[in-house]
Amino acid sequence: MAYTITTRCVGCDSCRPHCPTGAIQIESEQYWIDPSLCNSCAGYYPEPQCAVLCPISSAVPLQAKKGRCKVDTRTATSPDLFANSKSNPFASAIVMWELCNLLAQRQSLPWEADTTGKLSYRRQVSKGRGSITFRVIETVELEPPVALQGKTALSAIGALDIRAACMHLIYAAHATAIEKPWEQEFIISDRQIEEYLGLEKRKDLSKLAKLTLIKDLAQQPCKITTCIDWPQQGRVQGFTVEDSRLWHLLGIQHHFQEDHLGCKHLVGLTFRVKAGTWAKYFLNKQGCRERTSFYQYGSLPKSLLSAVMSIWQQHEGAARMMLWLLFKTKMGREQRITIPTLMRVAYGEAKVTVAASYREERKRLLRTFESDLEVLNHYGLKPVFDPITYPPEIQPLWAKLVDLPDDAEAALEFWTKDGSNGTRLTDSGPRGKWNRLMNARILWFELPAAWEPQATEVKKKPQRTTNRRINSKIQPVLSREEIMAARKNLRLSQRELAKMTGKSQSWIRDIENGRFRASSADQLLLRKVLGLA
C-alpha cells in the first residue's frame, strides 16, 4: 500500500532523504509521495520510513479517492490533435520510424556493444553511406545523457512498453504544429492523452492507475538518444548530430486535490516536451524551402492509437506490424512485402530462426502469424496476397472464407460444393508450407480511409497561355503480352531490359506475369525502349 503526506506537513525534510525508492518529492514547495514509486519500503525496511520518522505523523496510508477528480488551475495546453476526429499530420522521417520500431520491438532488434560496453542499435541509411544510432539512458533529467551499459541496458530495453510507441507518435504529431520544434515546446495534459489513447473509456482503471500509466509511457520515448551521420542527398548537404535526446521532457506538473482529511490525491498531469536536434534537419519548413534540410511528415490515424492500446497484450505481433506499416505504407501503396520480413518485425529474428529448426515452434509461430494477420484485416489493413508466391492453398483459413455468403441457404450450398471437391478449405496446410511461406509475399495492404494522406488544397498559379498545340491523343495501355513480345523481338533478356529502363529484373518479371500494371510514366519509358512509341 502506498503512503501519502497530509497538509499538516511542516516541511522538516526528515523523511525524504531516507526514502529508498525516491517516492517523496517536492512540488510547489510542498511534499508529496509519488504512488507509482512508493511500495511502503517493502524489501528495504520493516516499516515505512516516512511514517516512522515524521514527528507529527503526517504520513498516512493512501486511501482511494472518492468523488470526482477536479483540477482548479491548469497550465494552458497546446491545441488538441485530430481536429477531424480521424487523423493528424505527424513527423514521419526515418529517425521517427526507427524510434517507433525500437519502442515496439525492443530486445528483438540487433543491439550491439561498443568498445566501452554501451549498447546501441544502428540502422544504416543511403546504402551504407550514413547511419542512425540509438542508445538507452536511465533518466529524463540528467544532462548530458549517459548511455547505459551491459545488463543494466538490457534490463532497461526489456522494460520498455510497446504502448510508449503511441506516446512517441503523439509527440511527433504535436511537433508538426510548431514552426521550429527544436526550439519551441508543446504542452500536453493527461486529459488529452487519455482521449488520444482511448483510456477515458477504460472504466476498469482508477484515475490514479491511468495517471501512473500515462506518466510512465510519457517518459519512455525521452529515454532514447540518437547519433545521426547523414550523407549528402541532392541539394541538402550532409550533417552530423551527436548524442542527443529525440524528445526532451522539460517538466512534469502534478495537480492535486485534497480530501476532508487533508490527504492530497494526484488528479492530473501536465507535460512540457520539446523535440531534439533531429527536428532541425527533418522537420524544418524554412530549411525545406531553402533546400538545406527536409520536412517529412505523414498522416497519423487516431484509430491506430486506440487499436494498439487494445491489442498489445493478446496480439503484440499484430501491434508491431501495425506500427511498422504506418511508416512503410508512406512509401507508396503498392509496397511488396515478403513474409519473412513481416515475421521478423512481428516476432524478431531469433524466433523465426528457432521456428525454422523445430517443428512444434514452427507450427505455433504459423498459427500466431495467421491470427495476427486476421487482426490486421479486422482493423482495416487488408493484405492482398501474391497469387503466384502466396496461392490460396497456403493462405490462412479466414482469407479463404472471405467469399462465404451471409445468407444461410447460400452458405449451405457453398459448404456443400466445397465438400464435394477433392480438396477442402478446412484441410490442413500442405507439406512444406513453411518453406513456401519463406518465399511468399504480400503485394500490398488495402488501407482504411483514415490511413490515407490528408487532402490539402494547393493554390494553383495562373499559367501563361502559349500557342503550343497540346497533343491530347491518349496512348493505349501496353498489355503484358505486348511487352513480352516486343522484348523477345529485340532479343533482349529481362535483365537487359531492366538495365535499359533503370528498373530491377523482378520488376520486369512482375509486369510480364501480370502481377501489377506499369504507371503512365513507366508505360512511356517502355514504349521508348522497346520502340513502340
C-alpha positions as CSV (number, residue, x, y, z in Angstrom):
1,M,0.0,0.0,0.0
2,A,1.3,3.4,-0.9
3,Y,1.5,6.3,1.6
4,T,0.6,10.0,1.3
5,I,1.5,13.2,3.1
6,T,-1.3,15.3,4.5
7,T,-1.5,19.1,4.6
8,R,-0.3,19.1,8.2
9,C,3.3,18.6,6.9
10,V,5.7,21.2,8.2
11,G,8.4,20.5,5.6
12,C,11.1,19.4,8.1
13,D,12.6,17.1,5.4
14,S,13.1,14.2,7.9
15,C,11.5,11.7,5.5
16,R,12.8,12.5,2.0
17,P,16.5,11.5,2.4
18,H,15.5,8.1,3.9
19,C,13.0,7.1,1.2
20,P,14.7,4.1,-0.6
21,T,12.7,4.5,-3.8
22,G,12.8,8.3,-4.2
23,A,9.0,8.5,-4.0
24,I,8.9,11.5,-1.7
25,Q,9.2,14.6,-3.9
26,I,8.7,18.4,-3.6
27,E,6.1,20.1,-5.8
28,S,5.4,23.9,-5.4
29,E,7.3,23.8,-2.1
30,Q,5.0,21.1,-0.7
31,Y,5.9,17.5,0.0
32,W,4.1,14.6,-1.7
33,I,4.6,10.9,-2.3
34,D,4.5,9.5,-5.9
35,P,2.2,6.5,-5.6
36,S,3.8,4.9,-8.6
37,L,7.2,4.7,-6.8
38,C,6.0,4.1,-3.2
39,N,6.0,0.4,-2.1
40,S,5.8,1.0,1.7
41,C,9.6,0.4,1.9
42,A,9.0,-3.3,1.1
43,G,12.3,-5.1,0.8
44,Y,14.2,-2.2,2.4
45,Y,12.7,-1.7,5.9
46,P,10.2,-3.5,8.1
47,E,8.1,-0.3,8.3
48,P,7.5,2.7,6.1
49,Q,10.2,5.2,7.0
50,C,8.1,8.2,6.3
51,A,5.6,7.2,8.9
52,V,8.4,6.2,11.4
53,L,10.4,9.4,11.0
54,C,7.6,12.0,10.7
55,P,7.5,14.0,14.0
56,I,3.8,14.9,13.6
57,S,2.6,11.6,11.9
58,S,1.8,13.4,8.6
59,A,2.5,10.3,6.5
60,V,-0.6,8.1,6.4
61,P,-1.7,5.2,4.2
62,L,-3.2,6.3,0.9
63,Q,-6.9,5.7,0.6
64,A,-8.8,5.5,-2.7
65,K,-10.2,8.9,-3.6
66,K,-13.9,9.3,-3.6
67,G,-15.9,11.6,-5.8
68,R,-14.9,13.4,-9.0
69,C,-11.3,14.4,-9.7
70,K,-11.1,18.2,-10.3
71,V,-8.2,20.4,-11.1
72,D,-8.7,24.1,-10.1
73,T,-5.9,25.6,-12.1
74,R,-4.1,24.0,-15.1
75,T,-1.4,25.3,-17.5
76,A,-2.7,26.1,-20.9
77,T,-2.0,23.2,-23.3
78,S,-1.2,23.0,-27.0
79,P,-4.3,22.7,-29.3
80,D,-5.9,19.3,-29.4
81,L,-4.9,16.8,-32.2
82,F,-7.3,15.1,-34.6
83,A,-9.5,18.1,-35.3
84,N,-11.4,16.0,-37.8
85,S,-11.6,13.1,-35.4
86,K,-9.8,10.8,-37.8
87,S,-6.2,11.7,-38.5
88,N,-3.5,14.3,-37.9
89,P,-0.1,15.1,-39.6
90,F,2.9,13.7,-37.8
91,A,6.7,13.7,-38.3
92,S,7.4,10.6,-40.3
93,A,11.2,10.8,-41.0
94,I,13.3,7.7,-40.8
95,V,14.5,8.8,-37.4
96,M,10.9,8.7,-36.1
97,W,10.3,5.3,-37.8
98,E,13.3,3.7,-36.2
99,L,12.4,5.0,-32.8
100,C,8.9,3.6,-33.2
101,N,10.5,0.2,-34.2
102,L,12.8,0.4,-31.1
103,L,9.9,1.0,-28.7
104,A,7.8,-1.7,-30.3
105,Q,10.4,-4.4,-31.0
106,R,12.8,-3.7,-28.1
107,Q,15.0,-6.8,-27.5
108,S,14.1,-8.3,-30.9
109,L,16.4,-5.7,-32.6
110,P,20.1,-6.4,-33.1
111,W,21.7,-4.5,-30.2
112,E,25.5,-4.4,-30.1
113,A,28.0,-3.2,-27.5
114,D,30.8,-0.8,-28.5
115,T,34.3,-0.7,-27.1
116,T,33.1,1.0,-23.9
117,G,30.3,-1.6,-23.3
118,K,27.5,0.8,-24.2
119,L,24.6,-1.0,-26.1
120,S,23.4,0.6,-29.3
121,Y,21.1,-0.2,-32.2
122,R,22.4,1.0,-35.5
123,R,20.5,1.5,-38.8
124,Q,22.4,2.1,-42.0
125,V,21.0,4.7,-44.5
126,S,21.7,5.5,-48.1
127,K,23.2,2.1,-48.8
128,G,25.6,2.3,-46.0
129,R,26.9,5.8,-46.7
130,G,25.3,7.0,-43.4
131,S,23.8,5.7,-40.2
132,I,21.5,6.4,-37.3
133,T,22.5,5.0,-33.9
134,F,20.2,4.7,-30.9
135,R,21.1,4.3,-27.2
136,V,19.1,3.9,-24.0
137,I,19.6,6.2,-21.0
138,E,18.4,5.9,-17.4
139,T,16.6,9.2,-16.6
140,V,15.0,12.1,-18.4
141,E,16.7,14.7,-16.2
142,L,20.4,14.1,-16.5
143,E,22.3,16.3,-18.9
144,P,24.3,15.4,-20.9
145,P,22.6,12.0,-21.2
146,V,24.8,8.9,-20.4
147,A,24.1,5.7,-22.2
148,L,23.5,2.5,-20.2
149,Q,25.9,-0.5,-20.4
150,G,25.7,-4.3,-20.2
151,K,23.0,-5.9,-18.1
152,T,21.6,-2.5,-17.0
153,A,21.0,-1.5,-20.6
154,L,19.4,-4.9,-21.4
155,S,17.1,-4.6,-18.4
156,A,16.1,-1.0,-19.4
157,I,15.4,-2.2,-23.0
158,G,13.3,-5.1,-21.7
159,A,11.3,-2.7,-19.5
160,L,10.2,-0.6,-22.5
161,D,6.4,-0.8,-23.2
162,I,5.1,-1.1,-26.7
163,R,2.4,1.4,-25.8
164,A,5.1,4.0,-25.4
165,A,5.3,4.0,-29.2
166,C,1.9,5.6,-29.2
167,M,3.2,8.4,-27.0
168,H,6.1,8.8,-29.4
169,L,3.6,9.2,-32.3
170,I,1.6,11.8,-30.3
171,Y,4.8,13.8,-29.7
172,A,5.5,13.5,-33.4
173,A,2.1,14.9,-34.3
174,H,2.3,17.8,-31.9
175,A,5.8,18.7,-33.3
176,T,4.3,19.3,-36.8
177,A,2.1,22.1,-35.4
178,I,5.2,24.2,-34.4
179,E,7.3,26.3,-36.7
180,K,10.6,25.4,-35.0
181,P,10.0,22.3,-32.9
182,W,13.7,22.0,-32.0
183,E,13.4,25.4,-30.2
184,Q,9.8,25.6,-29.2
185,E,8.0,23.4,-26.7
186,F,4.5,21.9,-26.7
187,I,2.3,21.2,-23.6
188,I,0.1,18.1,-23.2
189,S,-2.2,17.2,-20.4
190,D,-3.3,13.8,-19.1
191,R,-6.8,14.6,-20.3
192,Q,-5.6,14.9,-23.9
193,I,-3.5,11.8,-23.7
194,E,-6.5,9.8,-22.2
195,E,-8.6,10.9,-25.2
196,Y,-5.9,10.1,-27.8
197,L,-5.3,6.6,-26.4
198,G,-8.9,5.8,-25.6
199,L,-8.2,5.5,-21.9
200,E,-11.3,7.6,-21.0
201,K,-13.4,4.5,-21.9
202,R,-11.5,2.2,-19.5
203,K,-13.9,2.0,-16.6
204,D,-11.8,-0.8,-15.0
205,L,-8.9,1.6,-14.3
206,S,-9.0,4.2,-11.5
207,K,-7.8,7.7,-12.1
208,L,-4.6,7.1,-10.2
209,A,-3.9,4.0,-12.3
210,K,-4.4,5.9,-15.5
211,L,-2.1,8.7,-14.4
212,T,0.6,6.3,-13.3
213,L,0.4,4.6,-16.7
214,I,0.4,7.9,-18.6
215,K,3.4,9.2,-16.7
216,D,5.4,6.0,-17.3
217,L,4.6,6.0,-21.1
218,A,5.3,9.7,-21.4
219,Q,8.9,9.3,-20.1
220,Q,10.0,6.3,-22.1
221,P,10.4,8.0,-25.5
222,C,12.5,10.6,-23.7
223,K,15.0,8.0,-22.5
224,I,16.4,7.3,-26.0
225,T,19.3,9.2,-27.6
226,T,20.4,9.2,-31.2
227,C,23.6,9.9,-33.1
228,I,23.0,10.7,-36.8
229,D,25.6,10.6,-39.6
230,W,23.6,11.7,-42.7
231,P,25.2,11.8,-46.2
232,Q,24.5,14.4,-48.8
233,Q,21.2,14.0,-50.6
234,G,20.5,16.2,-53.6
235,R,21.0,19.8,-52.6
236,V,20.8,19.0,-48.9
237,Q,24.4,18.8,-47.5
238,G,25.4,16.0,-45.2
239,F,25.2,16.6,-41.5
240,T,26.0,15.0,-38.1
241,V,24.1,15.0,-34.9
242,E,26.0,14.0,-31.8
243,D,24.3,12.0,-29.0
244,S,21.1,13.9,-28.4
245,R,17.7,13.0,-27.0
246,L,15.0,12.6,-29.5
247,W,12.4,14.1,-27.1
248,H,13.2,16.4,-24.2
249,L,10.8,16.1,-21.3
250,L,11.3,19.6,-19.9
251,G,9.0,19.2,-16.9
252,I,6.0,17.4,-15.4
253,Q,3.5,19.4,-13.4
254,H,1.5,17.4,-10.8
255,H,-2.0,18.5,-9.9
256,F,-3.5,17.6,-6.5
257,Q,-6.9,17.6,-4.8
258,E,-7.3,17.5,-1.0
259,D,-10.0,15.4,0.7
260,H,-11.7,16.2,4.0
261,L,-8.9,14.5,5.9
262,G,-6.2,16.8,4.4
263,C,-4.8,14.0,2.2
264,K,-3.5,15.1,-1.2
265,H,-4.6,13.0,-4.2
266,L,-2.9,13.1,-7.6
267,V,-5.7,14.1,-10.1
268,G,-3.8,15.5,-13.1
269,L,-0.5,15.8,-15.0
270,T,0.8,18.3,-17.5
271,F,3.9,17.6,-19.6
272,R,6.2,20.1,-21.3
273,V,8.0,18.5,-24.3
274,K,10.5,19.7,-26.9
275,A,11.8,17.8,-30.0
276,G,15.5,17.1,-30.2
277,T,18.1,18.3,-32.7
278,W,16.9,15.9,-35.3
279,A,13.9,18.1,-36.0
280,K,16.2,20.9,-37.3
281,Y,17.1,18.6,-40.2
282,F,14.0,16.5,-40.7
283,L,11.1,18.8,-39.7
284,N,12.3,22.2,-40.8
285,K,9.8,24.1,-43.0
286,Q,12.0,27.1,-43.8
287,G,15.0,24.9,-44.4
288,C,13.0,22.7,-46.8
289,R,12.1,25.8,-48.8
290,E,15.7,26.8,-49.0
291,R,16.8,23.2,-49.8
292,T,19.0,23.0,-46.8
293,S,17.0,20.4,-44.8
294,F,13.9,18.2,-45.0
295,Y,10.3,18.4,-43.9
296,Q,9.0,14.9,-43.8
297,Y,5.5,14.2,-42.5
298,G,2.6,11.8,-42.9
299,S,-0.9,11.2,-41.7
300,L,-1.4,9.6,-38.2
301,P,-4.8,7.8,-37.9
302,K,-6.3,8.1,-34.5
303,S,-7.7,4.6,-34.8
304,L,-4.2,3.2,-34.8
305,L,-3.5,4.5,-31.3
306,S,-6.7,3.0,-29.8
307,A,-6.1,-0.3,-31.7
308,V,-2.5,-0.7,-30.3
309,M,-3.8,0.1,-26.8
310,S,-6.4,-2.6,-27.3
311,I,-4.4,-5.5,-28.8
312,W,-0.9,-5.1,-27.3
313,Q,-1.3,-7.9,-24.8
314,Q,-3.1,-10.6,-26.8
315,H,-1.7,-9.7,-30.2
316,E,1.7,-7.9,-29.8
317,G,2.8,-9.2,-33.2
318,A,-0.1,-7.5,-34.8
319,A,0.6,-4.3,-32.9
320,R,4.2,-4.4,-34.1
321,M,3.2,-4.9,-37.7
322,M,0.6,-2.1,-37.5
323,L,3.1,0.4,-36.2
324,W,5.7,-0.7,-38.8
325,L,3.1,-0.5,-41.7
326,L,2.2,3.1,-40.6
327,F,5.6,4.2,-42.0
328,K,6.1,1.6,-44.6
329,T,2.9,2.5,-46.4
330,K,4.0,6.1,-46.7
331,M,6.5,5.0,-49.3
332,G,3.7,4.1,-51.7
333,R,0.6,2.0,-51.8
334,E,2.0,-1.0,-53.7
335,Q,4.8,-2.0,-51.4
336,R,5.5,-5.7,-51.9
337,I,6.5,-7.2,-48.5
338,T,7.9,-10.7,-48.0
339,I,6.5,-12.9,-45.3
340,P,9.9,-13.4,-43.6
341,T,10.2,-9.6,-43.3
342,L,6.8,-9.3,-41.6
343,M,7.6,-12.2,-39.3
344,R,10.9,-10.6,-38.2
345,V,9.1,-7.4,-37.5
346,A,6.4,-9.1,-35.5
347,Y,8.4,-11.7,-33.6
348,G,12.1,-11.0,-34.1
349,E,14.9,-12.7,-35.9
350,A,15.6,-15.2,-33.1
351,K,12.1,-16.7,-33.0
352,V,11.9,-17.0,-36.8
353,T,15.3,-18.8,-36.8
354,V,14.2,-21.2,-34.0
355,A,10.9,-21.9,-35.8
356,A,12.9,-22.9,-38.9
357,S,14.6,-25.7,-37.0
358,Y,11.9,-27.0,-34.7
359,R,8.6,-28.3,-36.0
360,E,6.5,-27.5,-32.9
361,E,7.8,-24.0,-32.7
362,R,7.1,-23.6,-36.5
363,K,3.5,-24.7,-36.1
364,R,3.0,-22.4,-33.2
365,L,4.5,-19.4,-35.0
366,L,2.4,-20.1,-38.1
367,R,-0.8,-20.1,-36.1
368,T,0.2,-16.9,-34.3
369,F,1.2,-15.2,-37.6
370,E,-2.1,-16.1,-39.3
371,S,-4.1,-15.0,-36.3
372,D,-2.2,-11.6,-36.2
373,L,-2.9,-11.1,-40.0
374,E,-6.6,-11.7,-39.2
375,V,-6.4,-8.9,-36.5
376,L,-4.8,-6.5,-39.1
377,N,-7.6,-7.4,-41.5
378,H,-10.2,-6.8,-38.8
379,Y,-8.8,-3.2,-38.2
380,G,-9.0,-2.5,-42.0
381,L,-5.4,-3.4,-43.0
382,K,-6.4,-6.0,-45.6
383,P,-3.5,-7.9,-47.1
384,V,-3.5,-8.6,-50.9
385,F,-1.8,-11.9,-51.3
386,D,0.5,-12.5,-54.3
387,P,-1.4,-15.2,-56.3
388,I,1.9,-16.8,-57.5
389,T,4.0,-17.0,-54.4
390,Y,1.1,-17.0,-51.9
391,P,-1.6,-19.1,-53.5
392,P,-4.9,-20.0,-51.7
393,E,-3.7,-23.4,-50.6
394,I,-1.2,-21.8,-48.1
395,Q,-3.3,-18.8,-47.2
396,P,-5.0,-18.5,-43.8
397,L,-8.4,-20.0,-43.4
398,W,-10.0,-16.7,-42.6
399,A,-8.8,-15.4,-46.0
400,K,-10.4,-18.3,-47.8
401,L,-13.7,-17.6,-46.1
402,V,-14.0,-14.0,-47.3
403,D,-16.4,-15.1,-50.0
404,L,-18.6,-17.0,-47.6
405,P,-22.2,-15.9,-48.2
406,D,-24.2,-14.3,-45.4
407,D,-27.4,-16.0,-46.5
408,A,-28.0,-19.3,-44.7
409,E,-29.1,-21.2,-47.9
410,A,-26.3,-19.8,-50.0
411,A,-23.8,-20.7,-47.2
412,L,-25.1,-24.2,-47.1
413,E,-24.7,-24.5,-50.9
414,F,-21.2,-23.0,-50.5
415,W,-20.1,-25.7,-48.0
416,T,-21.8,-28.5,-49.9
417,K,-19.9,-27.5,-53.0
418,D,-16.7,-27.3,-51.0
419,G,-17.2,-30.7,-49.5
420,S,-17.6,-32.3,-53.0
421,N,-14.2,-31.1,-54.1
422,G,-11.0,-33.1,-53.9
423,T,-9.5,-30.5,-51.5
424,R,-11.5,-28.6,-48.9
425,L,-11.0,-25.2,-47.4
426,T,-10.7,-26.7,-43.9
427,D,-7.9,-29.2,-44.9
428,S,-4.6,-28.8,-43.1
429,G,-1.8,-26.9,-44.8
430,P,0.1,-28.8,-47.5
431,R,3.5,-30.4,-46.7
432,G,6.3,-27.8,-47.0
433,K,4.0,-24.9,-46.2
434,W,6.7,-23.2,-44.1
435,N,9.3,-23.3,-46.9
436,R,6.7,-21.9,-49.3
437,L,5.8,-19.1,-46.9
438,M,9.5,-18.1,-46.7
439,N,9.3,-17.3,-50.4
440,A,5.8,-15.8,-50.3
441,R,5.0,-12.1,-50.3
442,I,2.1,-9.7,-49.9
443,L,1.6,-7.3,-52.8
444,W,0.2,-4.6,-50.7
445,F,-2.2,-3.7,-47.8
446,E,-5.6,-2.1,-48.5
447,L,-5.7,0.8,-46.0
448,P,-8.6,2.3,-44.1
449,A,-9.7,5.7,-45.2
450,A,-8.1,7.3,-42.1
451,W,-4.7,6.0,-43.1
452,E,-4.8,7.8,-46.4
453,P,-2.9,11.1,-46.7
454,Q,-4.9,14.1,-45.9
455,A,-6.0,16.1,-48.9
456,T,-4.6,19.6,-48.9
457,E,-5.8,22.4,-51.0
458,V,-3.0,23.8,-53.2
459,K,-3.2,27.2,-54.7
460,K,-2.6,26.9,-58.4
461,K,-0.5,29.6,-60.0
462,P,-2.1,31.2,-63.1
463,Q,-0.5,29.6,-66.2
464,R,0.7,31.5,-69.2
465,T,-1.2,30.9,-72.4
466,T,1.0,29.7,-75.2
467,N,0.5,28.9,-78.8
468,R,1.8,25.5,-78.5
469,R,-0.6,22.8,-79.6
470,I,-1.2,20.1,-76.9
471,N,-1.3,16.6,-78.2
472,S,-4.4,15.2,-76.5
473,K,-4.1,11.8,-78.0
474,I,-4.1,9.2,-75.3
475,Q,-1.7,6.2,-75.8
476,P,-3.4,2.8,-75.3
477,V,-2.2,0.8,-72.3
478,L,0.5,-1.8,-73.1
479,S,-0.5,-5.3,-72.2
480,R,1.9,-7.8,-70.7
481,E,1.8,-9.8,-73.8
482,E,2.8,-6.8,-76.0
483,I,5.7,-6.0,-73.6
484,M,7.0,-9.6,-73.7
485,A,6.6,-10.0,-77.5
486,A,8.4,-6.7,-78.1
487,R,11.3,-7.7,-75.8
488,K,11.7,-11.1,-77.5
489,N,11.6,-9.5,-80.9
490,L,14.6,-7.4,-79.9
491,R,16.3,-10.5,-78.5
492,L,16.5,-8.9,-75.0
493,S,16.6,-10.8,-71.7
494,Q,14.6,-9.5,-68.7
495,R,17.9,-8.5,-67.2
496,E,19.0,-6.5,-70.2
497,L,15.6,-4.7,-70.5
498,A,15.8,-3.9,-66.8
499,K,19.2,-2.3,-67.2
500,M,18.0,-0.2,-70.2
501,T,15.0,1.1,-68.3
502,G,16.7,1.6,-64.9
503,K,14.4,-1.0,-63.2
504,S,15.0,-4.2,-61.4
505,Q,14.7,-7.6,-63.1
506,S,12.0,-8.6,-60.7
507,W,10.0,-5.5,-61.8
508,I,10.2,-6.6,-65.4
509,R,9.2,-10.1,-64.5
510,D,6.2,-9.0,-62.4
511,I,5.0,-6.7,-65.3
512,E,5.2,-9.6,-67.7
513,N,3.5,-12.0,-65.3
514,G,0.6,-9.6,-64.8
515,R,1.1,-9.0,-61.1
516,F,0.7,-5.3,-61.5
517,R,0.4,-2.7,-64.2
518,A,3.0,-0.1,-65.0
519,S,2.3,3.5,-64.3
520,S,1.7,6.0,-67.2
521,A,5.3,7.3,-66.9
522,D,6.7,3.7,-67.0
523,Q,4.5,2.9,-69.9
524,L,6.0,5.8,-71.9
525,L,9.5,4.6,-70.9
526,L,8.8,1.0,-72.0
527,R,7.4,2.3,-75.3
528,K,10.5,4.3,-75.9
529,V,13.0,1.5,-75.0
530,L,11.0,-1.2,-76.9
531,G,10.5,1.0,-80.0
532,L,6.7,1.0,-79.6
533,A,6.3,4.8,-79.4
